[in-house]
Amino acid sequence: MSTSMAIAVYFTMWWIVLFAILPWGVRSQHESGDWQQGTDPGAPIAPKLAVKALATTVVSAILFAAFWAYLEYAP
């Protein structure tokens, strides 16, 4: 696999994994009872995007390593 193809595959995996991880641990204003006037009650209180981006990077790296190993060593 060429470097540009590897980057494209990793980038695609990263976005797919991000959308799978985004809902983890999200609490809405309505669920917590801390609803502010003028905001949507379904808006998240603390989405923790930095933590989710890091988790996405780690999970994507593991999945990409498995995918690369399969392509490299599969008969």
HUGI-V705323 format. One record per residue. N is the residue number from 1. RES is the residue in three letters. PHI is phi in degrees with one decimal (999 if undefined). PSI is psi in radians with two decimals (NA if undefined). OMEGA is omega in degrees with one decimal (* if undefined). Layout:
BEGIN
n={N;N}
res={RES;RES}
phi={PHI;PHI}
psi={PSI;PSI}
omega={OMEGA;OMEGA}
END
This chain:
BEGIN
n={1;2;3;4;5;6;7;8;9;10;11;12;13;14;15;16;17;18;19;20;21;22;23;24;25;26;27;28;29;30;31;32;33;34;35;36;37;38;39;40;41;42;43;44;45;46;47;48;49;50;51;52;53;54;55;56;57;58;59;60;61;62;63;64;65;66;67;68;69;70;71;72;73;74;75}
res={MET;SER;THR;SER;MET;ALA;ILE;ALA;VAL;TYR;PHE;THR;MET;TRP;TRP;ILE;VAL;LEU;PHE;ALA;ILE;LEU;PRO;TRP;GLY;VAL;ARG;SER;GLN;HIS;GLU;SER;GLY;ASP;TRP;GLN;GLN;GLY;THR;ASP;PRO;GLY;ALA;PRO;ILE;ALA;PRO;LYS;LEU;ALA;VAL;LYS;ALA;LEU;ALA;THR;THR;VAL;VAL;SER;ALA;ILE;LEU;PHE;ALA;ALA;PHE;TRP;ALA;TYR;LEU;GLU;TYR;ALA;PRO}
phi={999;-74.4;-63.1;-66.1;-67.7;-62.6;-64.5;-64.4;-66.2;-62.5;-60.8;-65.6;-60.8;-60.5;-67.4;-64.4;-66.0;-57.7;-67.5;-77.9;-87.8;-50.7;-74.0;-63.4;71.8;-82.7;-119.0;-85.0;-63.2;-65.7;-66.6;-88.2;83.5;-103.9;-97.7;-98.4;-60.7;84.6;-118.4;-73.4;-63.6;-88.3;-68.0;-70.0;-80.5;-136.1;-70.3;53.6;-66.9;-64.9;-65.3;-69.1;-66.0;-65.8;-62.7;-62.3;-63.9;-66.6;-63.5;-64.5;-63.8;-65.5;-63.6;-65.8;-62.0;-65.5;-64.3;-63.9;-63.8;-62.5;-65.4;-78.4;-112.4;-72.1;-70.2}
psi={2.31;2.87;-0.75;-0.64;-0.70;-0.73;-0.74;-0.73;-0.78;-0.76;-0.75;-0.78;-0.70;-0.79;-0.69;-0.78;-0.65;-0.82;-0.41;-0.56;-0.48;-0.72;-0.19;2.18;0.25;2.27;2.31;2.92;-0.63;-0.73;-0.61;-0.26;0.07;1.23;2.15;2.49;2.45;0.05;2.79;2.29;-0.32;0.00;2.42;2.61;-0.98;1.64;-0.31;0.95;-0.60;-0.74;-0.71;-0.61;-0.70;-0.77;-0.69;-0.74;-0.75;-0.84;-0.73;-0.67;-0.71;-0.81;-0.71;-0.71;-0.72;-0.73;-0.77;-0.74;-0.67;-0.81;-0.62;-0.71;-0.07;2.50;NA}
omega={-179.8;-179.0;-179.3;177.2;178.5;178.2;179.5;179.2;179.3;179.6;178.3;177.3;-178.1;-179.3;178.8;179.0;178.0;-179.1;175.3;-176.0;-175.4;-177.8;-176.2;172.7;-179.4;175.1;-179.3;176.8;-179.5;-179.8;-176.6;-179.3;-179.5;-175.5;-179.0;179.8;177.0;178.4;177.8;179.4;178.9;-179.9;-179.0;179.3;179.7;-175.9;177.9;-174.9;179.5;178.8;-179.8;176.7;177.5;178.1;178.1;179.8;-179.2;-179.1;179.5;178.3;178.3;178.9;179.1;178.0;177.7;178.8;179.4;179.1;177.6;179.8;-175.1;-170.0;179.2;-178.4;*}
END
